[in-house]
């Protein structure tokens, strides 16, 4: 399973690891993902999704049903 947020679609990006002598080597910046369960009252069921911690703030701001609906419309969530 890839490390992609199912609400925002965030995924890992690449960059440089810079040493003290300023040498650069490739590295990967992974997304801070958590597995969370949410209850959808409209569907009367629990769903388990992998969300980034920034998406948890979005869910608390918009509400879980609006965030899930938006993610399904964008194609990030197919459940």
C-alpha positions in Angstrom: 0.0 0.0 0.0 1.4 3.3 -1.0 1.9 6.2 1.4 -0.8 8.5 0.1 -3.4 10.5 2.1 -6.9 9.4 1.2 -8.4 12.8 1.9 -6.0 15.3 0.5 -4.0 13.1 -1.9 -0.6 14.1 -0.4 2.3 11.8 -1.2 6.0 11.7 -0.7 8.2 14.2 -2.4 12.0 14.1 -3.0 14.7 16.6 -2.1 18.2 16.8 -0.9 19.9 15.7 2.3 22.5 18.4 2.9 25.6 17.5 4.9 27.7 19.9 7.0 30.2 20.1 4.1 27.2 21.1 1.8 27.2 17.8 -0.2 23.8 16.9 -1.4 22.3 13.4 -1.7 18.8 12.4 -2.6 16.2 11.7 0.1 12.5 11.3 0.4 10.1 13.4 2.5 7.3 11.0 3.6 3.8 12.1 4.6 2.9 11.8 8.3 0.0 9.3 7.9 -2.2 7.9 10.6 -4.9 5.2 10.3 -8.2 6.5 11.7 -11.7 5.3 12.0 -14.6 7.8 11.4 -18.3 7.3 11.7 -20.4 8.5 8.8 -23.9 9.2 10.1 -25.5 9.6 6.7 -24.4 6.1 5.7 -24.7 4.7 9.3 -21.3 3.0 9.1 -17.6 3.3 10.2 -14.9 3.8 7.6 -11.1 3.3 8.2 -8.9 5.6 6.2 -5.2 6.6 6.1 -5.1 10.3 6.6 -2.3 12.8 7.0 -2.2 14.8 10.2 -2.9 18.0 8.2 -6.0 16.2 6.8 -7.2 15.6 10.4 -7.3 19.4 10.8 -9.3 19.6 7.6 -11.8 17.0 8.9 -12.2 18.8 12.2 -12.8 22.1 10.3 -15.2 20.9 7.6 -16.6 17.8 9.1 -16.1 14.2 8.2 -18.9 13.9 5.7 -17.9 17.0 3.7 -14.3 15.9 3.7 -15.1 12.3 2.6 -17.5 13.6 -0.1 -14.9 16.0 -1.5 -12.2 13.2 -1.5 -14.6 10.9 -3.4 -15.3 13.6 -5.9 -11.6 14.2 -6.5 -10.9 10.4 -6.8 -8.7 10.1 -3.7 -11.1 7.9 -1.8 -13.1 5.1 -3.5 -14.8 3.5 -0.5 
